[in-house]
Amino acid sequence: MDLPIELKSASEKLVVGYKQAQLKKIAQDLSDRYRNESGVGKVLLSKDIEAAVYALVRMPATYGAVSDALKYALEYFDGSISTLLDVGAGSGAATWAASNQLELERITCIEREGAMRRVGETLMKEGNRVLANARWISSDLTTTKVTNSADLVVSSYVMNEMAKKDRQFVLDSLWNSAEKMLLIVEPGTPAGFSVLRDSREYLLSKGAHIVAPCPHESVCRLSENDWCHFTCRVQRSRIHKMLKDADVPYEDEKYSYMAFVKQECNRARARILRHPYIDKGQIGLEICTQNDNRSTVVRKKDGKLFKVARKAKHGDSIEIE
Ligand SMILES: C[S@@+](CC[C@H](N)C(=O)[O-])C[C@H]1O[C@@H](n2cnc3c(N)ncnc32)[C@H](O)[C@@H]1O
C-alpha cells in the first residue's frame, strides 16, 4: 500500500529547507513523546514543523491502517456513505484513506492542535475538489460535544491519546454524530485494543451493531492479556527511510479497529486472527467465529475453501462456520 502521489509530494514539500539532521531529531523526539506520554490527554506536538514531520513519518502507516479497516468494514456494510467526519484528524490520513474508497461529497475534520490543522489543510488543498474543500474545525473532543454529523465518523489513533476518564464522553458524542457508521482505529497494541474492547462493550449496550471485525456481538472471547490486531504493509519513501534509519523499503503497521453501525447488519462468518500457517497441502488458521475462537486446518480436499485460505491473510474474513 502506498500514499496517493499528490499527498506524498505535498508532504515532502513541507520540510524543504530543513537539514536531514534537524528532521531526524524532531522525528526521534516525537516518537519518544508518542511512546511515553500518550494516554493521559497531553498535547504531543504544537509546532508546524513537528506536524510536518508527523505527516512524513506516521501518515503512511495510519493511512494504511484506516484503508484496511475501512475495506473490511465496507465488505459487509449495506448502505451508501457520502459524508465524512474525521475526528482528531491530525494531518488528515484517515480522510485521504476514506476518500480513496468512497465517493465523498462532504468532509469535515475536527482537530485540537493548530499545527496539525494547518498541515492537514495544506495537504488536502493538493487533493480532489472535495478534499480541498474540507471544513476544518478547531475543537477539543474531551470538553466539547461534537455537533456535526456525517454518514461515517472516523476516529483514527486518537482515543488512545486521551485520558481514560474522558473516553466515554467522547464515545457518546461520536456515536451520536455517526448517521451510519463509526470506525475507530487504534494502534495494534494491548493498550490500543483495550480502548476498543471498552468501546465495544459500551456501544453494544447502547444498541450499536458491529459490522467488522467481529463475527458476533457477544462478549469478546479473547483473554484479558490477548489483543485482536492486524497488520498492513506500507511502502517507505526515501525520506521515510532516512528519518527512521530503516533498511527495508516497507514497514508493517500493526493496528486494531472496530466498525460500529446503526442498523442490523451482515458480518463475517469467521475472521482470521493470526498469520495463517501454511504447510504442504494444509493451512492452519486461528479464527474467531460466531460461536467460538479456535484453531482449524483447511486441507486440499476442501477445494474452494483451500484456494481461498491459501490467499488469505490475517484480518480477512473466511466462510467457515
Ligand atoms: C496520533 S494523531 C492521529 C492523527 C490522524 N487521525 C491519523 O490517523 O494520522 C492524534 C490526533 O488527535 C488529536 N487529538 C488528540 N486528543 C484530541 C482531543 N481531545 N480533541 C481533538 N483532537 C485531539 C491530536 O492533536 C492529533 O492530531
The ligand as a MOL file (V3000), in Angstrom:
LIG
                    3D

  0  0  0     0  0            999 V3000
M  V30 BEGIN CTAB
M  V30 COUNTS 27 29 0 0 0
M  V30 BEGIN ATOM
M  V30 1 C -1.8300 10.2780 16.5730 0
M  V30 2 S -2.6240 11.6380 15.8640 0 CHG=1
M  V30 3 C -3.6280 10.8190 14.6420 0
M  V30 4 C -3.9720 11.7320 13.5370 0
M  V30 5 C -4.8050 11.1060 12.4240 0
M  V30 6 N -6.1370 10.7800 12.8890 0
M  V30 7 C -4.1140 9.9020 11.8560 0
M  V30 8 O -4.6800 8.8200 11.9240 0
M  V30 9 O -2.9930 10.0440 11.3330 0 CHG=-1
M  V30 10 C -3.8380 12.0680 17.0630 0
M  V30 11 C -4.5100 13.3790 16.7490 0
M  V30 12 O -5.6270 13.5270 17.6120 0
M  V30 13 C -5.6440 14.8560 18.0790 0
M  V30 14 N -6.3160 14.8700 19.3750 0
M  V30 15 C -5.9420 14.2190 20.4990 0
M  V30 16 N -6.7920 14.4990 21.5030 0
M  V30 17 C -7.7290 15.3480 20.9880 0
M  V30 18 C -8.8450 15.9800 21.5290 0
M  V30 19 N -9.1650 15.8280 22.8240 0
M  V30 20 N -9.6030 16.7510 20.7370 0
M  V30 21 C -9.2850 16.9240 19.4190 0
M  V30 22 N -8.2090 16.3510 18.8450 0
M  V30 23 C -7.4270 15.5740 19.6310 0
M  V30 24 C -4.1730 15.2140 18.2050 0
M  V30 25 O -3.9940 16.6170 18.2430 0
M  V30 26 C -3.6060 14.5610 16.9730 0
M  V30 27 O -3.6550 15.4090 15.8550 0
M  V30 END ATOM
M  V30 BEGIN BOND
M  V30 1 1 1 2
M  V30 2 1 2 3
M  V30 3 1 2 10
M  V30 4 1 3 4
M  V30 5 1 4 5
M  V30 6 1 5 6
M  V30 7 1 5 7
M  V30 8 2 7 8
M  V30 9 1 7 9
M  V30 10 1 10 11
M  V30 11 1 11 12
M  V30 12 1 11 26
M  V30 13 1 12 13
M  V30 14 1 13 14
M  V30 15 1 13 24
M  V30 16 1 14 15
M  V30 17 1 14 23
M  V30 18 2 15 16
M  V30 19 1 16 17
M  V30 20 1 17 18
M  V30 21 2 17 23
M  V30 22 1 18 19
M  V30 23 2 18 20
M  V30 24 1 20 21
M  V30 25 2 21 22
M  V30 26 1 22 23
M  V30 27 1 24 25
M  V30 28 1 24 26
M  V30 29 1 26 27
M  V30 END BOND
M  V30 END CTAB
M  END
